[in-house]
Amino acid sequence: MEALRGDDPQTIGGYTLVCRIGSGGMGQVFLGESAAGQQVAVSSGLHAWHFTWSAA
């Protein structure tokens, strides 16, 4: 994981972005957090999807 860059969005789809998880040909993947504290992986690129992140 790496810190957000200056040109990265601060939020996507209601999730506050915490850091970058990775990137590739389809865009970037960020660790996001909901207002309730749920952590999710948020993808920005051709398809904007999110997946539940489990820290357990």
C-alpha positions, -999 to 999 in steps of 0.1 A, spaced: 0 0 0 11 36 -6 0 70 3 -25 89 -18 -9 111 -45 -17 148 -49 -38 141 -80 -58 112 -64 -94 118 -55 -102 122 -18 -136 104 -21 -152 80 -45 -189 69 -42 -193 81 -6 -161 64 6 -132 85 20 -100 72 4 -72 62 29 -44 50 6 -36 33 -27 -37 -5 -28 -24 -9 -63 -28 1 -100 -29 -15 -134 -42 -13 -169 -78 -9 -156 -71 20 -132 -63 24 -95 -75 5 -65 -78 24 -32 -86 15 4 -117 34 12 -137 39 44 -174 45 49 -188 70 74 -197 40 96 -160 28 95 -164 -1 70 -133 -5 49 -137 -14 13 -115 -17 -18 -126 10 -43 -116 8 -80 -114 38 -102 -110 33 -139 -131 18 -167 -155 1 -142 -162 16 -107 -168 -13 -84 -162 -17 -47 -156 -48 -26 -158 -55 11 -125 -54 28 -120 -78 56 -92 -71 81 -100 -103 101 
